[in-house]
Amino acid sequence: MIIAGEASGDLYGAHLVLAMKRLAPDLRFFGVGGPEMEEVGVRVLFQLSALAVVGMTEVIPRIGYIFRALRELKTSLRSSPPDLLILIDYPGFNLNLAKKARVLGIPVLYYIPPQVWAWWRGRVTKIARRVDRVAVILPFEEEFYQRFGLPVEYVGHPLMDLPLPEGSKRMIREGLGISREKGPILGLLPGSRAEEVVRMMPAMIGAAETISHYYPRLHCILPLASTVREDVVKPYVENASIDVTIGRSDTKELLKIADVALVASGTATLEAAIMETPMIIAYKVSLLSYILGRFLARVSHIGLVNLIAGRTIVPELIQGEATAFRLAEEALAILRNNGLRAEMKGQLRSIREKLGQGGASRKAASIAGEMMGL
């Protein structure tokens, strides 16, 4: 059984499944995922798009569906126990499922555990009680989990397993129908959950419209996550006074041609770092979620690139700061200053180097294989 609760987890889970099938082609998988995991043969019992939520209060409207999914998955663990339960992030749900697996004697691998080093450190003890092995993807996580006595291994970041875009910037632009006469290209990455998109799109579109006053030929590209329907973003795009191209292709391909990107905090910030795309990180949640988050947070940054760097290399605009005006202000500073843009690209290059040399899926598959006696 494999459980992924968001778009990035769906992608990483799919690559892990492929790597495990190379070890044992007759392996069968079922659980929670999305189109990527379905594509590689996982029998998806519940779609992650219906389970994915952001924030602490935003879960309330979906609580009934989430509990039903959890109940039925626990029943599956008991009635048809798998040889291994693989968890990918999604802590509240997955740690509950891990507790049931431990009672039933089913081994548990947490591949990409929750960011408990940032907040909710009490969850580390739950992980230690309920999980047999942990595979982490950020360089500083291994030492953190070792302090709590967990069997942990750093495997590198799975994004480094994915191929880089092969086409030139000109070819990518032409493929999207963006003429060479266009001005700067602004990336809009509002998140992989519908709630994130609804919260972030007004400010991002507003920022783009402000930037277009200074760069009339500005063109925007919006890589759409597989978990977000196009009709969620269309109202914002259709009512905008700027050109916006919605893309379903590889996010890194679209980031390759972006001069700067407005990015919701999350995995997309690392994709931008890999492509050395200057960015501004922005994030909004409900007021109550923000207050609770501020109370529980144990880190000084929310952006993964800044956390890995250990300092601010990319601007972060959180909650009330994540306005159209401030996003435009920061983006314009980058567009107008070649030196600042070059410096940020160099700092992002150093982040990419810290993410490992690839092989995360293969290493995690090897751990899973050991746990299954393959």
N, C-alpha and C positions, 0 to 999 in steps of 0.2 A: 504494500500500500504506500502511495506517495501523495503528499499533501502540499500544494502550493496555493497561496492565498492572494497573489497579485501577479501582474503581467511579467515582471522580471523573474519571479519565481517560476512561472510557467515556462519561460525560455530556458532558464538554468536547469529546470527539471527535465525538460525534453532532451537537453544535451547529456545529462546524467543518465537518462534511460538509454540513449544510444550507446554511451560508453559501457554501460552494464551489459547490454545485449551483445556487445563485441566480446565480452568475457563469457557469456552464456546465452546463446541465441534463443533458447527456448524459454527464457524468463517471461513471465506475464506480469503486467502492472495494472493497478486500478486505484482510484481515489478522487482527489479534487485537483482540477487544473483548467486549462483553457485550450485554445486552438493549437498551440505549439505541442503540448503533450498529447493531444488527440492525434495530431499528425504522425507522431512516432509510435502510435499503437496503444497508448494508455486508455483504459476503459474509464472514462470520466463519469463518475456518478453525480457529481455536483459541479456546476460551472463556477469558476472563481469570480467571474464578473458579477455574480449575484451575491457573493460573500464578501468581496473586497470593500472595505470601508477605511476611512481615515479619521483619526481623532477618537476621543473617548466618548463623546455624546452622540456622534454621528451613527454609531452602531444601533441605536435604539429602533429606528424604523425597520431594520432588517433582523431584529433579534429573534423573531419567530422562525424565520427560514434558517438562520444560523443554528439555532438549537435543534431543529429537525435534522439538519445535515449531520450535526455532531452525534445525535442519538442514533441515526441510521448507520453511521460509520462505526460507532462503538458496537452496534449489533453485528456488523460485518466482521469486526475483529474477533468477536466471540464465536460466531457461527462458522466463519471461514477464515481462521487465523492465517495471516500471511507469514512468510519466513522472515520478513523484515518490514518495519515501518520507517519510512524516510520522511522527515519533516523539513520543510523549507520556510524559514521565517514564520510569519503569522502566529505570534506567540500565544495569545489568549486561547485561541482555538486549538493550536497544536499541543500545547502543554497539557490541556485537558485530555486530549486524545492519548498523549503519552502516558498519562496516569493509568488509563484503562489498559493500555498495552503492557505496562509493567506488572499490573495485577495478573494479567493473563500469561505472563512469561514470554511476551513477544519482544525481541530485541529492537532497540530504537536508535536510529542514526539521525542526529540533527545536522543537516547540511545547510549552512547559512543560518546560524542561530540568531535570535533577536538581539538588538543592540542594547543589551542590559547594562553595558558599561556607560551608556548615556543616561539611562534612567531606569527605574524599577529594578534596582540591583538585588532586591529580595528575590527576584525570579531566578537568580543564579542557583540558589539552594534547591529550587524546584527542578531546574534542569539537572542538577547533580543527582537528585533522587530518582528522576524518571527517565533519564537518557543514558544510554550505554557509551556512545562515542559522539564526539563533536568534530565537524570539519568546518573550519573558519576561512573566510575569504579576504579579510583585511589584515594587514601585517601586524598591527598592534594587538589583535584579539587573542592570539595564541597565549601570550604571557598573561593576559587578564584572566582567561579561563583556567590556566595552570595554577594560579594563586588559590583557586577554589577546589583544586584536586580533581578536576575533570580530565578524562582521557581526550585530549584535543590535538588536532593537527592542522597546521596552516597549509592549504592546498593552492593558494593563489586565487585571483579573481576570475570567475568564469567568463567575464567579458573579454578577457585576453585570449580565450579559445576561439572567439568569433573572428571571421576574416574581415580585414579592412576593405573599404570600398575600392574597387579596381579602376573605375572610370575616372577620367580627369574631371576637374571642376567644370570645364567647358562642356564635356559630354553630359554630366549630371544636370547642368542648367538646361541644356538643349532638350534632354529627356523630359524635363518638367515643363518645357515650353516657356522658360524664362530667357528672354533675349539678352544679348550682350549689352544692349543699350540701357538695361536696367541699372539702377544705382546699387547701394549696399543691400545685402540680404540679411534680414533679421529672422532668427529662429524663435519660434514660439512653442514651448514645451510645457503645457499647463498641468501635466500629471497623467497617471494611468488609471485613475478612478474618476467616475462621473462627478462625484462631489468636489474633487480637486479642480476639475475643469470648470465647473460652475463658479467656484470661488475665485479662480485665477484669471479666467478669460477676460472679464471686463477690464481689469487693470492692464493686462497684457495688450489687448487691442487698443485701449486708450493710450498706452505708452507708444505703441506703433504709430498711431495717428499723430501724436505730438512730434515724434521723430521725423515723420514725413513732411512736416512744415519746413524742416531744415534740409531734408533729402527728399525732394519731390518724387524721385524715381525709386524710392524704397520699395522693396518687394519682401513679403513675409512668407516663410515656409512653416508649416505646422505638421510635424510628424505625429500621426495619430496612433496611440497605443491600441493593441488588439482588443483590449478590454473596454474600449470606449467607442460607442456607436457614433457614426458621423453626424447623425441628427442632433447630438448633444452640442457639437461645436458650430454647426451650420448657422443657427440664428445669429451668433456673434459675428461670423465671417460675412454673412450676407448683408448685415446692417453696417458693416465697416466701410470707411471711405478710402481704404487702402487695398492693394492687391494681396490676396492670401492664397497660397497653394497648399491644399491639404494632401499629405502623402501618407501612404500605408507601407512604403518601402522601408528598408533598413534605416533606422534613425541616424546611424553614423554617416550614411551616405548624404543625408540632408544636412547634417551638421558640418560635413566637409566643405560645403559651399557657403555656410553662414559666416558673416563677418563678426557677428556677435549674437548671443542667444539669451533669451529670458527663460529660465529653467526652474520649474517647481522642484523643491528639494527632494532628492531621491536618487535612484540609480542613473537617471538621465544625466546627472551632473558628472558622473564618472565617464559616461559615453562622450560627453563634451570634452572632458579632460583627455581622453584617448585620442580625440580628433584635434586636440589643441585649439578648441574653439573658445575664444573669450566669452565669458558669461556673467550674468547676474543671477544669483539664486534668490528665489522668492517663495514665500509660503504663507498660507492662511488656513486657519481652522476656526471652529466655533469659539466664541469668547470663553465658554466654560472649559473647553478642551485646552485652550491656550493658557488659562490660569492654572489648571492642573498640571500642564506640561512644564510651565515655569517653576512650579513648586517642586516637581519631581526631577527636573533636569540636573545632570551632574557634569555637563560639558559646556564649554564656552561658545561652541559653534553648532549649527545644525547641518551644514553642508558637508558631505563626505569628503570633498576635495580639501576643505579647510581642516577637517578633523585629521586626515592623513598627513597633511602638511604640518599640523601642529600650530598653525597661525593663519591669519586671514590673507589669502591670496586672491580671493574672489569676493566681491561685495555680497552681503546677505541682507535682504529686506524682509523682515518678519512682521506678520499681522498688520498693525496700523501703519507700518513703514512701507508695506507692499502696495503702494499706490501707483497709479499711472504716471503721476508727475515724477516720483522718485525713480521708478524704473526707467523712464525716458532720460532723466538726468544722468544716471549712471551709464546707460547705454551710449548716450551722446558723448560722454567723457572718453569712452573707449574708442568710438568711431573717429573722434576728432584728434586723438593723440596716438600717433604711430608708435612712439616710444613706450607708452603705457600698454598698448596692444601687444607689442613684441615682448615686453617683460612678462605679461600674463601668460603668453604662449609658452615661454621658457619655463615658468613655474608649473604650468599644467603638464609639460613634458616630463618634469621630475616626478609628478604624481603618477603618470603612466608607468614610469620605470619601477615605481614601488608596488605596482599591482601584480608583479610576477611575470614570468616568461611564458605563461600558458600552461595547459595541462591540468587545470583545476578539475574538469569533469572526469578525466582519466584517473586522477589521484583519488577523488571521492568515490568513483566506481570501484577502485581497488579496495578501499576501506569497506564499502558495502559488500563486496565479494567475500572478503575475509569474514565478515559477520555472518554471512550465509553459508560459509564453508565451501565456497566455489574454488 
